[in-house]
Amino acid sequence: MILEQEIKLQVVNDNVIDLVAIDWLKPFWQSELVCQQLVSTYYDTPELYLINHGVGLRLRKVEDQWLQTVKCTGKVQDGLHQREEWEHTLSSEKFDLTQLKQTPLVDMIDDVEIWPKLQPIFTTDFGRQIIQLELDDKTQVELAYDRGEVRTETSAESIHEIELELKRGSVASLKQLAEQFCKHLELSPSDTSKAKSGYMLVSSTKVQ
């Protein structure tokens, strides 16, 4: 388990951001820009038992690699998301129950009224550009620029955001970096994760 700490910045227009052209950011680069296509399927019961108990579960495909991830809802304030996360690589598109039993899902897995009802409820599909950064105080941050969509069987919503994930160092420095991004680009701190957007789509469909 790790404590994931990241700031999410929503792009407030449809303009594509050229990360390479951001001159003030270049001194912090510690890697080449990496491009990925990420497809994630989120699972829950029809009654949304997992999320109603503060837990999210997804399968993600990154190129040819499968990952299973469990996240608690955690705390969110002013775009800073802090939550516990358990992530494991898989050899195929099949949950590793042994690993999942080391997470808050342990009691749900053994509950015959819950686990057999698990099903895909929404998908996120987006391109991601990644740069590893190191700030002046040695704080290490992973910058991810995401463009794509979250969708259910009947509806979809765009994804267009920058995530700044703290890998090592100071949360204060992470916040200062986010402020710089908002100063130079048309961005706004967002308390809405991709998972929350998906659940909002699911809930709106159920209401209709």
N, C-alpha and C positions, 0 to 999 in steps of 0.2 A: 504494500500500500504506500502511496505517496500522497502528499498534499499538493494538489495542483493549484497554482496561483497564476492567474492571467487577467489581463485587461482586454476587454473586447471593445473595439471601436467600429461603429457602423458608418459605412460610406453613405453620405447623404444625397448622392446623385448617381447617375449611371456611367460616369466617366471612368475609364480604366486607368488605374494608377500604375505608372512606370517606376518601379522601385529603384531601378538602376539610375534614374534621372534625379533622385533625391540627393543633392550634393551634401547637405549637412549630415546625412546619415552615413556616408561612405567611410568616415574615419573609424566607425564602430564595427564595420564588417569583419567577421572572422571566418567566413566561408564563402564559397561560390553560391549563387542563387540556384536552388533546386526546385524543379517542377514535379508535381505529383497529381494524379487523379484519384480522389478518395470517394468511395461509395460505402455508405454505412446504413445498415438496417437496424432499426430500434424495435425491441420486443416488449410486449406487455400482454396482459389479459384483456379481454373485451371490456372489462370493468375498470381497467387501468389500475390494477392492484399495486403494481410495483411503484409507479410514480406517486401514488397516493400514500405510500409508505416511505417516500423520500429516496427511492433508488431508481437508477436508470440502467438499462442493459442494451448493449449494441454489439453487432458484428460488423467489422470494417475490413474492406479489402483495399490494400495499398499495393498497387501493381499486382504482383503474384503472391503477396503475403496476406494471410488472414489474421486478424486480431480480435480478441473478445475484451470488452471493457465494461466495467461496472463503475458507476459514479454515484455518490450521494449528492443530494441537491445543494448542500452546503450553504455558504453565505454569499450574498451579492450586494455590493454597494458602489454606486458611481462607476459602474463598468468593471470593477474588480471582482472577479469570481474566485472564490476559495472553496475547494471541495476535495474530499478524499476520493482517490481513484485507484482501481486495481486493473491492470492491463496485462494480458498474456498473449503470446504468439500461438497460433494454431497450425496444425498440419493440413487441415481441411475446413470446409464450411460447416463445422459441427462444434457445439459447445463442449468445452472441457469441464465436466461437472466437478472433478476433483479440485481444480483450481477455483471454480465458482463457490465451492463450499468453504473457501477461505475468505469469503466476502460476506457482506450483510444479507446476501441471498440464501444463506445456508438453510434457514428454517423454511423458506418458501420452496426450495428445491424438493424437500421431503414431504411437502404438503400436497396430497393428491387432489385437493380442491383448487389448487393454484397452478402448479407447474405444468400439468397437462394442457391447460388452457392457453399457455403462452403462444403468441403468434406475432408475425410482423405487423407493425401498425403504421410506420412511416419510414421514409428513406431520405437520406441526404446524399446529394451527388454534386461534387464541386471540384474545380481545379484549385490547387494550392501552390503558391510560391513561398519558399522558405529561405530565410537568411539567419545565420547565427550571428549574434551581436555580442560585443563586450564593451561596456561603458567605461568611463574614466575611472570609476572606483572599483573596477573588476567585476561588477555585476554582469552576469551572463543572461541574455534574453534570446528566446527564439521568436523571430518575427514570422508570422504566417499571414499571407494575403489570400483570401478565399473568395471565389466567385462561382456561383452555381445556383442550386435550388434545393429546397426541402419539399417533399411531396407525399401525399397520401394517394389512395386510389382515385379520388375525385377532385383533389385540389392541389395547388402548389403555391409556393412563395419563394421569392428570390433570396439568395444569400450573396451579400457583398460587404465584406468586413475585413478588418485587420485584427489579428490576435497577437498580443505581446505576452508570451509566457515566461515567467521567471524560472530560470534553471538553477541559478545560484546567486546569492547576494541580497540586495536591499529592495524591499517593497517600495520604499520611498523613491529610490532611483527609477524603479519601474514606472511609478506614477509620473515622475518628471519626464521620462521618455514619452509617455502617452500624451502629456501636455504639449510637448514639442510637436508631435504628430498632429494634434488638433489645431495647433497654431498655424502650421504650414499647409495643411490639407483640409478638405471639407469632410471632417469626421466628427462623430459624436459618441461619447461613452454610452455603451448599451448594457443593460442588465438582462437582456434576453439572449439566452444561449440558443444554439441550433436545435438542441433537444426540446427546449421550451417552445420554440417556434413550431416544431412538429406536433407537440402535444396540443398547442393552441389550435392548429389546423384540425387535428382529430376531434377536439372538443367542439369546435364550431360546426363540423360535419354532423356530429351526434345531435346538436341542437336543432339543426335544420329539418 
